[in-house]
Amino acid sequence: MELLQQLKKHSPVVALVFIYLVADMVLTYKEIYVFNLLPLVLLVIYLAIARMDLAYFLVVACTPLSIQLLEYFPSTPLDFAIPTEPLLFGMMLLLLYRSVQLGWFNRSILNHPVTYAVFFNLFWLVLVSVTSTMPLVSFKFVLARVWFITVYYLLAIMVFRNTANIRVFVLSYTLPMLIVIGYALTRLMHYGLFDKKAAHFVMNPFFRDHTSYGAILAMLFFAVGGLVINKKRDLLFQLMVWGTWVVITLALVLSYTRAAWISVVVSFGVLMLVLLKVKLRYVLLIGLAGIIFLTGQRIAIIHKMEKNRQVSSASLGEHVKSISNITTDESNLERLNRWNAAFRMIRERPLFGWGPGTYMFQYAPYQHAAEKTGISTDFGDMGNAHSEYIGPMVESGIPGFLSFVVICLLSLVTGFRVYEKLTDKRLRQMVLFLLLGYITYLVHGTLNNYLDTDKASALFWGFTAVFVSLDLSLKKLDTQH
């Protein structure tokens, strides 16, 4: 009787739940799964109101498992990641409300040099969206960038004021990523563990291609490595972390992503310089000297590369050798085709660019027949400019490109400054390994670009948020003393 009285008392809620269950079962039977997301949406709304830190971790955990809407509805005019981007949009609105109405936001975050650089980049993207050749595409692109930065960067800075949350952040992304890795490796075993062609698509629908998958694995290779070297944890936790790191390493090797492999090697080089206590300014000077040298020797290097006939292969050794083949390797040749088209576009619109997100729709006429490959396309369905630096230069002009480079450099300087000043050994090691993971993306970005996706943005802006949050904490301690 008491149960019946309670049900009667809450009859409107019971009726809504019943209607939802019936509607969900009917839609699921018809293979329409949108209603399945409602409990998750309600949970995030509740957490966003009660505990925004938990809501942040939940969104981060959803990110590796997100799927583009086009995967379910190929005819839709909109394409966004579900469930993450709707959740990010809602959290962005709530965060803005709390900041404006309740004064909830910490002003020191807004006054940090990295945040200034981020806001200038956003301002410039909005400006060039007005002059864009496709304004609707550009404003959609910028809106997505806004909610990525609002949640993955600004909110994350506040979450990381509790330094224990940095490890929670890494685990929140990594554990669901293990599901994706398990799914990809299981499918790969069906084709053959060293089947290079299958390695290009077995991570679908969670990742569109193996290069974005490899980029994330490279970042996690070092991020989880930061947990591995932490020997003060209990034995069971250490065994779990070691096992996770081994799985990530195996997945990275079997991703056949050459750019990711290069980025890991470069980060190991940076690690050696750090262990040798080489100052950051010298590291930057060495990097600048290397860029100048390679630029000066570009003709000799191209001649050398033209003699390399090794195409990408299932053999790991041969696949590595194919990295510098610009004569017969279609993947490399197509990348050069995209870059050459991009530079022609830059010469035509160097200041404001063509508009954020527009390269794939505009580059076709700028391809030369002699540079096209068997995988070239005129329909904007095979990716973008394949560079995190050339792409922004085409779409937002030289100022847009420079503003992004400034964000990267300021983030590196901030991260290394934090690493030098921290006295907590475990936290110091974690920052160093996040820096190495961050560097893998900067290196990988020379050959591919993914910051228009939630998967790369969560880690890229999350790592940046760690550096800024710790820098603000150290500055606060300095002023108190």
C-alpha positions as CSV (number, residue, x, y, z in Angstrom):
1,M,0.0,0.0,0.0
2,E,2.8,2.4,0.9
3,L,4.4,1.7,-2.5
4,L,1.1,2.5,-4.3
5,Q,0.8,5.7,-2.3
6,Q,4.3,6.8,-3.3
7,L,3.6,6.0,-7.0
8,K,0.4,8.0,-6.8
9,K,2.2,10.9,-5.1
10,H,4.8,11.0,-7.9
11,S,2.4,9.9,-10.7
12,P,3.6,12.7,-13.2
13,V,7.2,11.5,-12.9
14,V,6.1,7.8,-13.2
15,A,4.0,8.7,-16.3
16,L,6.9,10.5,-18.0
17,V,9.3,7.6,-17.3
18,F,6.7,5.1,-18.7
19,I,6.2,7.2,-21.8
20,Y,10.0,7.5,-22.3
21,L,10.5,3.7,-21.9
22,V,7.7,3.0,-24.4
23,A,9.0,5.6,-26.9
24,D,12.6,4.4,-26.5
25,M,11.6,0.7,-27.1
26,V,9.6,1.6,-30.2
27,L,12.4,3.8,-31.7
28,T,15.1,1.2,-30.8
29,Y,13.0,-1.5,-32.6
30,K,13.1,0.8,-35.7
31,E,16.9,1.2,-35.3
32,I,16.6,4.9,-34.2
33,Y,18.8,5.3,-31.1
34,V,18.6,9.0,-30.3
35,F,16.4,8.5,-27.2
36,N,19.0,6.2,-25.7
37,L,21.1,9.3,-25.0
38,L,18.5,11.0,-22.9
39,P,19.5,9.4,-19.5
40,L,23.1,10.5,-20.2
41,V,22.0,14.0,-21.1
42,L,20.0,14.3,-17.9
43,L,22.9,13.0,-15.9
44,V,25.3,15.6,-17.4
45,I,22.7,18.4,-16.8
46,Y,22.4,17.3,-13.1
47,L,26.2,17.1,-12.7
48,A,26.8,20.4,-14.5
49,I,24.5,22.1,-11.9
50,A,25.7,20.2,-8.9
51,R,29.4,19.2,-9.7
52,M,30.8,20.7,-12.9
53,D,34.1,18.8,-12.3
54,L,32.3,15.5,-12.5
55,A,30.4,16.6,-15.6
56,Y,33.8,17.6,-17.2
57,F,35.2,14.1,-16.5
58,L,32.0,12.5,-17.9
59,V,32.3,14.4,-21.1
60,V,36.0,13.6,-21.4
61,A,35.2,9.9,-20.8
62,C,32.5,10.0,-23.6
63,T,35.0,11.6,-26.1
64,P,36.9,8.5,-27.3
65,L,33.6,6.7,-27.8
66,S,31.8,9.5,-29.7
67,I,30.6,8.9,-33.2
68,Q,29.9,11.5,-36.0
69,L,26.2,12.0,-36.7
70,L,26.9,11.3,-40.4
71,E,27.7,7.7,-39.5
72,Y,24.1,7.2,-38.5
73,F,22.4,9.7,-40.8
74,P,24.4,10.0,-44.0
75,S,21.9,12.5,-45.5
76,T,21.9,15.0,-42.6
77,P,23.1,18.5,-43.4
78,L,24.8,18.8,-40.0
79,D,27.7,16.7,-38.8
80,F,28.7,16.7,-35.2
81,A,30.0,14.2,-32.6
82,I,27.4,12.5,-30.5
83,P,27.0,12.5,-27.6
84,T,29.9,14.9,-26.8
85,E,29.2,18.0,-28.8
86,P,25.6,18.5,-27.7
87,L,26.9,18.0,-24.1
88,L,29.7,20.5,-24.7
89,F,27.2,23.0,-26.0
90,G,25.0,22.7,-23.0
91,M,27.9,22.9,-20.6
92,M,29.2,26.0,-22.4
93,L,25.9,27.8,-21.9
94,L,25.8,26.9,-18.2
95,L,29.4,27.9,-17.7
96,L,28.8,31.3,-19.4
97,Y,25.7,31.8,-17.2
98,R,27.5,31.1,-14.0
99,S,30.4,33.3,-15.1
100,V,28.2,36.3,-16.1
101,Q,25.4,36.1,-13.5
102,L,27.2,34.6,-10.5
103,G,30.8,35.9,-11.0
104,W,31.9,32.3,-10.8
105,F,34.9,32.5,-13.1
106,N,38.4,33.2,-11.9
107,R,39.7,36.4,-13.6
108,S,43.3,35.3,-13.3
109,I,42.5,32.7,-15.9
110,L,41.4,35.4,-18.4
111,N,44.6,37.4,-17.7
112,H,47.0,34.5,-18.5
113,P,49.1,35.0,-21.6
114,V,48.0,31.7,-23.1
115,T,44.3,32.7,-22.6
116,Y,45.0,36.0,-24.3
117,A,46.5,34.2,-27.3
118,V,43.5,31.8,-27.4
119,F,41.0,34.6,-27.3
120,F,42.9,36.5,-30.0
121,N,42.8,33.4,-32.2
122,L,39.1,33.1,-31.6
123,F,38.5,36.8,-32.3
124,W,40.4,36.4,-35.6
125,L,38.5,33.3,-36.6
126,V,35.2,35.2,-36.0
127,L,36.5,38.1,-38.1
128,V,37.6,36.0,-41.0
129,S,34.3,34.1,-40.9
130,V,32.6,37.4,-41.8
131,T,34.9,37.6,-44.9
132,S,34.7,33.9,-45.5
133,T,33.9,32.4,-49.0
134,M,31.4,30.1,-47.1
135,P,30.2,32.0,-44.0
136,L,27.8,29.3,-42.8
137,V,30.5,26.7,-42.8
138,S,32.9,29.1,-41.1
139,F,30.6,30.1,-38.3
140,K,29.7,26.5,-37.6
141,F,33.4,25.7,-37.4
142,V,34.0,28.6,-35.0
143,L,31.1,27.7,-32.8
144,A,32.5,24.2,-32.4
145,R,35.9,25.7,-31.5
146,V,34.2,27.9,-28.9
147,W,32.6,25.0,-27.0
148,F,35.8,23.0,-27.3
149,I,37.8,25.8,-25.7
150,T,35.1,26.7,-23.1
151,V,34.9,23.2,-21.7
152,Y,38.1,21.5,-22.6
153,Y,40.3,24.5,-21.7
154,L,38.6,27.1,-19.5
155,L,36.5,24.8,-17.3
156,A,39.5,22.3,-17.2
157,I,41.8,25.0,-15.7
158,M,39.4,25.4,-12.8
159,V,39.0,21.6,-12.4
160,F,42.8,21.2,-12.3
161,R,43.2,23.5,-9.4
162,N,42.9,20.3,-7.5
163,T,46.1,18.7,-8.8
164,A,44.8,15.1,-8.2
165,N,42.3,15.8,-11.0
166,I,45.1,15.8,-13.5
167,R,45.5,12.1,-13.2
168,V,41.7,11.6,-13.1
169,F,41.6,13.5,-16.4
170,V,44.2,11.2,-18.0
171,L,42.4,8.1,-16.8
172,S,39.0,9.5,-17.8
173,Y,40.1,9.6,-21.4
174,T,42.3,6.5,-21.4
175,L,40.0,3.9,-19.9
176,P,37.2,4.4,-22.6
177,M,40.0,4.6,-25.2
178,L,40.9,1.0,-24.2
179,I,37.4,0.0,-25.4
180,V,38.2,1.6,-28.8
181,I,41.6,-0.1,-28.9
182,G,40.1,-3.5,-28.0
183,Y,37.5,-3.0,-30.7
184,A,40.1,-2.0,-33.3
185,L,42.6,-4.8,-32.5
186,T,39.8,-7.4,-32.4
187,R,38.7,-6.4,-35.9
188,L,42.4,-6.2,-37.1
189,M,43.0,-9.8,-35.9
190,H,40.1,-10.9,-38.1
191,Y,42.0,-9.5,-41.2
192,G,45.5,-10.3,-39.9
193,L,47.4,-8.5,-37.1
194,F,49.8,-7.0,-39.6
195,D,47.4,-6.2,-42.4
196,K,48.2,-2.5,-43.2
197,K,45.1,-1.9,-45.3
198,A,42.8,-3.2,-42.6
199,A,44.7,-1.0,-40.0
200,H,43.4,2.0,-41.9
201,F,39.7,1.4,-41.1
202,V,39.3,-1.0,-38.1
203,M,38.9,1.9,-35.7
204,N,35.7,3.1,-37.5
205,P,33.2,4.4,-36.5
206,F,35.0,5.8,-33.4
207,F,37.8,7.3,-35.5
208,R,37.5,8.2,-39.2
209,D,41.0,7.0,-40.1
210,H,44.2,5.5,-38.7
211,T,46.1,8.8,-38.6
212,S,43.8,10.6,-36.1
213,Y,43.7,7.3,-34.1
214,G,47.5,7.2,-34.1
215,A,47.8,10.9,-33.1
216,I,45.7,10.2,-30.0
217,L,47.7,7.1,-29.1
218,A,50.9,9.0,-29.3
219,M,49.7,11.6,-26.9
220,L,48.4,8.9,-24.5
221,F,51.7,7.0,-24.9
222,F,53.4,9.7,-22.9
223,A,50.4,10.8,-20.7
224,V,50.0,7.2,-19.4
225,G,53.8,6.9,-19.2
226,G,53.6,9.7,-16.6
227,L,51.5,7.4,-14.5
228,V,53.7,4.4,-15.1
229,I,56.8,6.1,-13.6
230,N,54.9,7.1,-10.5
231,K,56.1,4.3,-8.2
232,K,54.3,5.5,-5.0
233,R,51.0,4.0,-6.0
234,D,49.9,0.6,-4.8
235,L,51.0,-2.5,-6.7
236,L,47.6,-3.3,-8.2
237,F,47.2,0.2,-9.6
238,Q,50.8,0.1,-11.0
239,L,50.1,-3.3,-12.8
240,M,46.9,-1.9,-14.3
241,V,48.7,1.2,-15.5
242,W,51.6,-0.8,-16.9
243,G,49.1,-3.1,-18.7
244,T,47.3,-0.1,-20.1
245,W,50.6,1.5,-21.4
246,V,51.6,-1.8,-23.1
247,V,48.2,-2.0,-24.8
248,I,48.5,1.6,-26.0
249,T,52.1,0.9,-27.3
250,L,50.9,-2.1,-29.2
251,A,48.0,-0.2,-30.7
252,L,50.3,2.7,-31.7
253,V,52.6,0.3,-33.5
254,L,49.7,-1.5,-35.3
255,S,48.1,1.8,-36.3
256,Y,50.6,2.1,-39.1
257,T,50.6,5.8,-38.5
258,R,54.0,7.0,-39.6
259,A,53.5,10.6,-38.5
260,A,52.7,9.4,-35.0
261,W,55.8,7.2,-34.9
262,I,57.9,10.2,-35.9
263,S,56.3,12.4,-33.2
264,V,57.1,9.9,-30.5
265,V,60.8,9.7,-31.6
266,V,61.0,13.6,-31.5
267,S,59.5,13.7,-28.0
268,F,62.0,11.1,-26.9
269,G,64.7,13.4,-28.2
270,V,63.2,16.3,-26.2
271,L,63.2,14.0,-23.1
272,M,66.9,13.4,-23.5
273,L,67.6,17.1,-23.7
274,V,65.5,17.7,-20.6
275,L,67.3,14.9,-18.7
276,L,70.6,16.5,-19.8
277,K,69.3,19.7,-18.2
278,V,69.5,21.7,-21.5
279,K,67.6,25.0,-21.0
280,L,64.4,25.6,-22.9
281,R,65.8,28.6,-24.8
282,Y,68.6,26.4,-26.2
283,V,66.1,23.7,-27.2
284,L,64.1,26.3,-29.1
285,L,67.3,27.7,-30.7
286,I,68.3,24.1,-31.7
287,G,64.8,23.6,-33.2
288,L,65.0,27.0,-35.0
289,A,68.5,26.2,-36.4
290,G,67.2,22.8,-37.5
291,I,64.3,24.4,-39.4
292,I,66.7,26.9,-41.1
293,F,69.1,24.2,-42.0
294,L,66.4,22.0,-43.5
295,T,65.0,25.0,-45.4
296,G,68.4,25.7,-46.8
297,Q,68.9,22.1,-47.8
298,R,65.4,21.5,-49.2
299,I,66.5,21.0,-52.8
300,A,69.2,18.4,-51.8
301,I,66.7,16.7,-49.4
302,I,64.0,16.5,-52.2
303,H,66.5,15.0,-54.6
304,K,67.4,12.4,-51.9
305,M,63.8,11.6,-51.2
306,E,63.0,11.2,-54.9
307,K,65.5,8.3,-55.0
308,N,63.4,6.5,-52.3
309,R,61.0,4.1,-54.0
310,Q,59.9,2.2,-50.9
311,V,56.1,2.4,-50.7
312,S,54.1,2.0,-47.5
313,S,54.0,-1.6,-46.5
314,A,52.7,-4.2,-44.0
315,S,56.4,-4.6,-43.0
316,L,57.0,-2.2,-40.2
317,G,60.6,-1.6,-41.4
318,E,59.6,-0.9,-44.9
319,H,56.7,1.3,-43.7
320,V,59.2,3.4,-41.8
321,K,61.4,3.7,-44.9
322,S,58.4,4.9,-47.0
323,I,58.1,8.0,-44.9
324,S,60.4,10.0,-47.2
325,N,59.2,8.5,-50.5
326,I,57.8,11.4,-52.5
327,T,58.1,9.6,-55.9
328,T,55.8,6.6,-55.7
329,D,54.1,6.5,-52.3
330,E,50.5,7.8,-53.0
331,S,49.9,8.9,-49.5
332,N,52.9,11.2,-49.5
333,L,52.3,12.4,-53.0
334,E,48.6,13.3,-52.1
335,R,49.8,15.2,-49.1
336,L,52.2,17.3,-51.3
337,N,49.3,17.8,-53.8
338,R,47.1,19.2,-51.0
339,W,50.0,21.4,-49.7
340,N,50.8,22.8,-53.2
341,A,47.1,23.6,-53.7
342,A,47.1,25.3,-50.3
343,F,50.0,27.5,-51.0
344,R,48.4,28.7,-54.2
345,M,45.3,29.5,-52.2
346,I,47.4,31.4,-49.6
347,R,49.0,33.5,-52.3
348,E,45.5,34.6,-53.5
349,R,44.1,35.4,-50.0
350,P,47.1,35.9,-47.6
351,L,45.5,38.2,-45.0
352,F,42.0,36.9,-44.3
353,G,42.2,33.5,-45.9
354,W,39.2,31.6,-47.4
355,G,37.3,31.1,-44.1
356,P,37.5,28.5,-41.3
357,G,36.6,25.1,-42.4
358,T,36.4,25.9,-46.1
359,Y,39.6,24.4,-47.5
360,M,38.1,21.0,-48.4
361,F,35.4,22.7,-50.4
362,Q,37.6,25.2,-52.2
363,Y,41.0,23.6,-53.0
364,A,39.9,21.5,-56.0
365,P,40.5,24.2,-58.7
366,Y,44.0,24.8,-57.3
367,Q,45.2,21.3,-57.9
368,H,47.4,20.8,-60.9
369,A,46.8,17.8,-63.1
370,A,50.5,16.7,-62.9
371,E,50.4,16.7,-59.1
372,K,47.2,14.7,-58.7
373,T,47.3,11.1,-57.5
374,G,45.0,8.1,-57.7
375,I,43.4,9.1,-54.4
376,S,42.9,12.8,-55.3
377,T,39.4,14.1,-55.2
378,D,37.5,17.2,-56.3
379,F,34.5,16.7,-54.1
380,G,35.8,17.5,-50.6
381,D,35.2,14.0,-49.2
382,M,38.8,12.9,-48.5
383,G,40.0,15.2,-45.7
384,N,41.6,18.6,-45.4
385,A,45.0,20.3,-45.9
386,H,46.8,17.6,-43.8
387,S,48.6,20.1,-41.7
388,E,47.7,21.9,-38.4
389,Y,49.8,24.9,-39.7
390,I,49.2,25.1,-43.4
391,G,45.4,24.5,-43.0
392,P,44.9,27.6,-40.7
393,M,47.1,29.7,-43.0
394,V,44.7,28.9,-45.9
395,E,41.5,29.3,-43.9
396,S,42.4,32.3,-41.6
397,G,45.3,33.9,-43.4
398,I,48.8,34.4,-42.1
399,P,47.6,36.2,-38.9
400,G,45.4,33.2,-38.0
401,F,48.4,30.9,-38.6
402,L,50.7,33.0,-36.4
403,S,48.1,33.3,-33.6
404,F,47.9,29.5,-33.5
405,V,51.7,29.2,-33.4
406,V,51.8,31.7,-30.5
407,I,49.3,29.6,-28.6
408,C,51.6,26.5,-29.0
409,L,54.8,28.4,-28.1
410,L,53.3,30.0,-25.0
411,S,51.9,26.7,-23.9
412,L,55.3,25.1,-24.2
413,V,57.0,27.9,-22.4
414,T,54.4,27.8,-19.6
415,G,54.6,24.0,-19.3
416,F,58.4,24.0,-19.1
417,R,58.3,26.9,-16.6
418,V,55.9,24.9,-14.4
419,Y,58.2,21.8,-14.7
420,E,61.2,23.8,-13.5
421,K,59.4,25.4,-10.6
422,L,57.4,22.5,-9.2
423,T,58.8,20.9,-6.0
424,D,56.4,17.9,-5.9
425,K,58.4,15.2,-7.7
426,R,55.4,13.1,-8.9
427,L,53.5,16.2,-10.2
428,R,56.7,17.4,-11.9
429,Q,57.1,14.1,-13.7
430,M,53.5,14.1,-14.8
431,V,53.9,17.6,-16.2
432,L,57.0,16.6,-18.1
433,F,55.2,13.6,-19.7
434,L,52.2,15.7,-20.6
435,L,54.6,18.1,-22.3
436,L,56.1,15.2,-24.3
437,G,52.5,14.2,-25.3
438,Y,51.7,17.7,-26.3
439,I,54.9,17.9,-28.4
440,T,53.8,14.7,-30.2
441,Y,50.7,16.5,-31.4
442,L,52.7,19.6,-32.5
443,V,55.0,17.4,-34.5
444,H,52.2,15.3,-35.9
445,G,50.4,18.5,-36.8
446,T,53.0,19.2,-39.6
447,L,51.4,16.3,-41.5
448,N,47.8,16.2,-40.3
449,N,45.2,18.3,-38.5
450,Y,42.5,17.2,-36.1
451,L,41.7,20.2,-33.8
452,D,38.3,20.4,-35.5
453,T,37.4,17.1,-33.7
454,D,36.4,16.5,-30.1
455,K,38.9,13.6,-29.7
456,A,42.0,15.7,-30.4
457,S,40.7,18.9,-28.8
458,A,40.0,17.2,-25.4
459,L,43.7,16.2,-25.1
460,F,45.3,19.2,-26.8
461,W,43.3,21.8,-24.8
462,G,43.3,19.6,-21.7
463,F,47.1,19.4,-21.6
464,T,47.3,23.2,-22.2
465,A,44.8,23.7,-19.3
466,V,47.1,21.6,-17.0
467,F,50.1,23.9,-17.7
468,V,48.1,27.1,-17.2
469,S,46.3,25.9,-14.1
470,L,49.6,24.9,-12.4
471,D,51.2,28.1,-13.5
472,L,48.5,30.2,-11.9
473,S,48.8,28.1,-8.7
474,L,52.6,28.7,-8.6
475,K,52.1,32.5,-9.2
476,K,49.5,32.6,-6.4
477,L,52.0,30.9,-4.0
478,D,54.7,33.4,-5.1
479,T,52.5,36.4,-4.3
480,Q,51.6,34.9,-0.9
481,H,55.3,34.7,0.0
